[in-house]
């Protein structure tokens, strides 16, 4: 494993796998929250309350 080109190939494979996993995680979160992230629900506009 002292060949730099092999180490670079392994690094690129790991990065590609991490990118795929991040995409899958993001898709799962979006699907689970109904298409919106939780912060959208947290800060949604509620209008003016009248007494």
C-alpha positions in Angstrom: 0.0 0.0 0.0 2.9 2.4 -0.4 1.8 3.3 -4.0 0.3 6.8 -3.9 -2.0 6.1 -6.9 -3.6 3.1 -5.1 -4.1 5.2 -1.9 -5.7 8.0 -4.0 -8.0 5.5 -5.7 -9.1 4.1 -2.3 -9.7 7.6 -1.1 -11.8 8.5 -4.1 -13.9 5.4 -3.6 -14.5 6.2 0.1 -15.5 9.8 -0.8 -17.9 8.5 -3.5 -19.5 6.1 -1.0 -19.8 8.9 1.6 -21.5 11.2 -1.0 -24.0 8.4 -1.9 -24.8 7.8 1.8 -25.3 11.5 2.4 -27.7 11.7 -0.5 -29.6 8.7 0.7 -29.8 10.1 4.2 -31.0 13.5 2.9 -33.6 11.8 0.7 -34.8 9.7 3.7 -35.2 12.8 5.9 -37.1 14.7 3.2 -39.4 11.8 2.6 -40.0 11.3 6.4 -40.8 14.9 7.0 -43.3 15.1 4.2 -41.1 17.1 1.8 -40.1 19.8 4.2 -37.4 19.9 6.8 -38.4 20.3 10.4 -37.1 23.9 10.6 -39.8 24.9 8.1 -42.4 23.7 10.5 -40.7 25.3 13.4 -40.7 28.8 11.9 -43.9 28.7 9.9 -45.9 31.9 9.8 -48.9 31.8 12.1 -50.5 35.1 11.4 -51.6 37.8 13.9 -53.5 36.6 16.9 -56.4 38.7 18.0 -57.6 38.7 21.6 
